[in-house]
Amino acid sequence: MLDNFYANAEVSASGHEWSTAGYASDFVEKVWPINYGHRNTKFAYPAEGSFLAAIPANGYLWDRAAAAGVSYRSYGEFVVDNLPASAPPVTAVPGLRGHLDEQYRGWDLAYPDVRRAARFISELRRFEAAGDMPRLQIVRLPNDHTSGTLAGRPTPRAYVADNDLALGQIVEAVSHSKFWPQTAIFVVEDDAQNGPDHVDAHRTVAFVISPYTRRAAVDSTPYTTCSMLHTIELILGFAPMSAFDEVAVPMRASFGDKPDLTPYAARPAAVDLNERNSASSPLSALSGRLDFSREDAADEQSLNRAVWAAMRGAGSLMPAPVHAAFVRAPAAAGDDD
């Protein structure tokens, strides 16, 4: 259990940059607040290959893989889905061209994550038959964003249950595969959506899943998105992409020195995946005014309020986001460092 893990980013526009490059460019950090949630068509979505100015100076994780001769593949990350849904996705990022699964659906909240998981698992079976698979694989499961309480869409808990089940199915399949003894699965949200966490609005859910992971243990080391990136870089032999991932604390405390090859079994969903919002759902009218067609188009606090009301009741007051500062204690007098 990782109870002290924090997303470096504020929103998805910068979050996907931090999660794959160890920082977001000055262009991205300046443009996303203008673009975010305001339907301002003057400033387009500033990430995932939208602009050359957004590309980090040292590239992305897949560029490091290419430089190191490490095979890689993207499932829904940094892609744009074409219409109709059967059309293959495309990417504006040069390093991912030729490395996409063209049957894996990217951002589309009308498309269940369990179908994405099924597609990934079918690819895993193909790789098993071939005897090898890409060493670096990036898999996107977007449905934990939810559509708030928009009438006709899945409820927030149904969306998150779909997201959880899909992740469980992927982990189950990988842990039963021939690749499991040499595999580590890193799971993180690209941002925490400025949520009402009582510690900090950046604290988020993260997992490290591997035969070498310490099971039934709590790792309370302060980690960030860049800590996870640094750990991946150490495993695959990549050079750091920025000063942030270079100095981030690696997740060594999450691992032991003896493998436990026991596979995982996905738990069935505990809620109805087909549960839908109605016009009488809390803040349904507010959700109806939000744009869920792409990431970051819905105002974050309005969406957070709708999700909170759906889970806690229409009359429940959502706490304000907490923005705490985390600093190391100064060394005592006479200490060597």
N, C-alpha and C positions, 0 to 999 in steps of 0.2 A: 504494500500500500504506500503510495506517494501522497503524503498529506501536506507537503510544503512546496508544491510545484506551481510556477507562475508563467503565464504567457508573456512574452516580450511585447507583443503587439496590442493595439487598441481595438482594431476592427479587421475584417477580412482582407481589405485592400492591402494593408500593411502586413497582416498576419500570414498570408501565403508567402510573402517575401521573406519575413523573418524565419518561417518554418523551413524554407528551402535554400536560403542564401545567408542566413546569419545576420541580416539587417535589412532595412528598407531604405531605398535611396532618398536623397533630399527631395527629389521631385515627387515621389509617392507621398512622403510625410506632409508635404505642403499642399498637395492637391486633394487628398482624400477628405479632409474636413470640409472643403468647399463642395465636394461631390456628394458627401454622405447624407442619405436619407432625405434630400431636398428636391429630388427629381429635376435637378439643374442640368439641362442637356448641354450647356456650354462647356462643362468639364466632364469628360467621359471617365469611366472607371479606370483608375490609374495603375492597374497591376495586371499580373498574369499575361504579360506580353503586349498590353494595349499600346504602350509607347516605348520607343527605344530608350528614352530618358529614364525609364523606370528600371531598366536592367542593371543589376548591381555590377560594380566595377570588376569584381572577380568571378562573376557568373553564379550559377546555381549548383546545387548538389550534383545534378546529372552532368554538368560540365566538368566537375571534379572527377566523376566516374569515367567520363570519356578520356580525360587526360591521363588517368591511371590505368586505362585499358580494362575497366570493370564494366561488365554488361549491366544494362539498366532498362527499365520499362515503366511507363506511367499509365495508371488507370484513373482517368478523369481529372488529373491535375494539370492546370494550365492549358485547358482545352476549351474550345467553343463548340457547343453542339449545334449542328445544322438541323433544319426542318425539311422533311418530316423526321420523326425520331429514328427512323431506320437509316438516315443518312450518316455517314461516318463523321466523327468530330475532327476538328482541325486545330492546329496550334500556331501561334505567332512567334513562338520561341524556337530559334534555330536548333538548339541542342536536343529538343524533343521530337523533331521531325524524323519519322521512321522508327520511333520508339514508343508509339502510342498503341494501346489496344483500341482498335477502331469500332469494337462492339460494346465498349464500356461507356455508359451514360454519365456525363458530367453533371453540372448543376441543373437540376430539374426536380422541384419539390413535388411534382406529380408522379415521379418515378420512385418506387419503393427501394430502399437500400438492400432489402433481401434479394432483389433481382440483381443488383450490382454484385452482391456476394456470390450469387449463383454463377454469374459470369466469371468472376475471378477464380472460383473453385474449378470451373470447367477448364480454365487456362492452366491451373495447377496440375490437373490430371494430365493435360497434354504435355506439360513439362516433365512430369514423372515418367510418362511413356518414352519421352525423348532422352531421359537420363540426366537432364540438367535444366536449370532455370536461371533467369537474370539474378545477379547477386544483389542488386539494388532495385527494389520495387516500391513505388509510391502509389498508395491506394486511397482514393477519396470517397468518404461516406458522408454526404452533406445533410442528411435529413434531420440531424439534431438541431438545425436552425429553426425548424417548425414554421408554420404559417400563422402563429398566434392563435386567435380564436375566430379566424375567418370562416364564415358559414360554408359548409360543404367540404371543407378540408379536414384531414385527420386532426384530432385533438393533440395538444402538445405531448401528452403522455403516450399517445399512439405513435406519434412521430419518433419520439425518443426510444420507445420500445422497439420499433422497427430498426433504428440505428444500432441499438444494443444487440439485438438478435443477429443482425448482419455481421457485426464484429465477432460475436461468439461463433457463428458458423465458419467464418474465415479462420479463426484461431483453431477451432476443432479440426478443420480440414488440414491445415498446415501441420498441426501437432501429430496427426496420424499419417503424415506423408514421409517419404524416404529422406526429405530434406531437413526434418525436424532437428536432428542432432547438431546441425551447423547453422541454425536459424535464430535470429532475434527479431522480434516484432516490437516496434516502437509506436505508441499510439498517443496522439495529443490533439487538442483543439487548436486551431490556428489563432484564436483569440477567445477571451472569456466573456465577450459581449457586455463588458461593464456591468456585470451582474451584481446582485445584492449579497455577495459573500461576506460573512461577518469578519473575515481576516483582511481580505483585500479584493478589489474588483478584478484583479489580474489572476487570482488563484484559479486553477483549472484542473480538470481531470486529465491524468496521464497514466500510461501503463508501460511497463517493459515486460515482455513475455518471451521466455526462452528456457531451455533446459537448465541454463546456468543462473536463472533468476532465483533469488532467495524467496522461497515460498513461505506463507504464513508469517510474514515479517513486515515491519513498518520501517520505511526509510524516510526520516524526517529531515534529511539534508536539504537546505534551500537550493532548489534547482529551477532553471528557466528553460524556455524553448531552446536556447543556445547550448545548454548543458546536454540536451538530447542530441543536438546536431554534433557537438564535440565528441560524444560517445560513438555515434555512427561513424564519424571520420576516423576515430582511432581503430575501430573494428575493421574498416575497409581500407585503411591506409591512405586516406585523403589528406591533403594539406588544408588548413583552415581557410575559410572564405572571407572572414572579416576579423577585426580585433575582438569582436564580441564573442564569437564561438571559440576563438583561440584561448581566451582567458576564462571562459565559463567552466565551472566545476564539472568534470565528467561524472557520470552516474556509476562510479565504481562500487559504491556501497549497496547498490541494488543487486549486485551479482555475488555469487559464491564461487568456490573453486572446484566443486564437484557437481556434475550434471545430474538432473533428475529427468529422465526421459518419459515420465508418465504423461500420456496425452491428456488433453482437455476435452470435455464434453459440453457442448452448447446447451444452456438452459432454455427451455421454451419461454416464450413471452408470457408474462404474468397479467397482461392487460389485452384487451381486444384491439388488434391492429387495425380493424375496420371502424373503430369508434370515430364519429365525425362531430365537428362543431355544428351548432345550429344557430339560427338568428337570435335565440335567447341566451346563448353562451355569454359569459361575462366579457364585456368590452368587444363584442362582435362587431358593432358598428365602427369602432376605432380601428380594428383589424382590417375592416373593409376599405379603409382609406390608405392602407399601407401597400407598398409595391413589393411583391415577393417574386418578381420575375427574374431577379438576379441578386447576387450578394450585395449587402450594404445599401440597398435601395429603401429599406424600411427603417424608420427612425428607431434607434436602439432602445431608448427609454420607453417609447410607446409599446414596442414589441415586448420588452421585459415586463411591463405592467400587465399586458394581456396574458402572458404566460403565468405570471404570479397569480393573477385573479383566477385563472383556470384551475390552478393547483391548490390555492389557499382560500378561494371564495371571493366573490365580488366585493365584499365589504372589508377584506383584509388589506391593510396598508403595507405597501412594499417599502422596505428600508431603503434609505439613500445609499448609493455606492460608497464603499470605503476605499480610500486611497491612502494607504500607509506607506511609510518610508522604511526600507530595510537597510541597515548599515551594520558593519562589523564594529564590535567594541574596540576602542583603541588599546594598544598594547600597554601593559603596566610598566611603570618605570623600572628600568634595569633589565627588561626583556631583550633578547637578542634580535627579535623581529616583530 
